[in-house]
Amino acid sequence: MRRAGLMRVFQVSLLLTALIYGVMVAWSLPRIAVDTGGLRPFDLRPMGYDTAAARAFLDALSVEGRRFYLGTQHMLDAAYPPLLAVTLCLAAVLWLPRRLILAVAVAALVGMAADLLENRAVAAMLSAAPVEATAEQIARASRFTIVKSGATTLAMMLLLIGGVWRWRRG
C-alpha cells in the first residue's frame, strides 16, 4: 500500500480510536464511577487493584451499573483495544525508523491482548456476586490491567521518542 493510502487508513483509525476513547472517558466510565459513589472502574486503575478494593467496587456497583458495565462499556472496550493497536502500528510504520517499528508493534499488540483479556476477567467478576469473585479472579484481572497499562504506555512512549528523534534528524 502506498504511503498516501496508509496515511488515509491511519487517519480513519485515529479518528475512530479517539471517538471511542472520548465516549468512554467523557460518558461511560464516569457513569460507572457515579454509580459506585465515585470509585474508579477497573479500567481506570493502571496500577491494578487488590482484593479489598475490587470487592468494595463490586459491592458499591448497582444492578443497573453492573448491566451497563457488562453491556455498553464492554461493547465500547471491545472495539477500542484493536483500534488503538492498529493506530499505534500505523503511526510507527509512517513515522519511525525501521528498528523501532517492531518494538512499537509488539508493545501495542501485547497491550491490546491484555486489554481484551482484562475485559473478559472483569466480566467474570461482574457476573459473579461481589462475595463470589475469588481472590484469584481479582488478581488475574488486576495483572491484565497492569500489563495493558504498561504495554500501551511503552508503545506510546516509543512512538513519541522515535518521532522526536526522527524529527530532530530532519
Secondary structure, DSSP 8 states (H G I E B T S, - for coil): --HHHHHHHHHHHHHHHHHHHHHIIIIIHHHHHHHTTS---GGG-TT---HHHHHHHHHH--HHHHHHIIIIIHHHHHHHHHHHHHHHHHHHHHHS-HHHHHHHHHHHHHHHHHHHHHHHHHHHHHHS-GGGS-HHHHHHHHHHHHHHHHHHHHHHHHHHHHHHHHHHH-
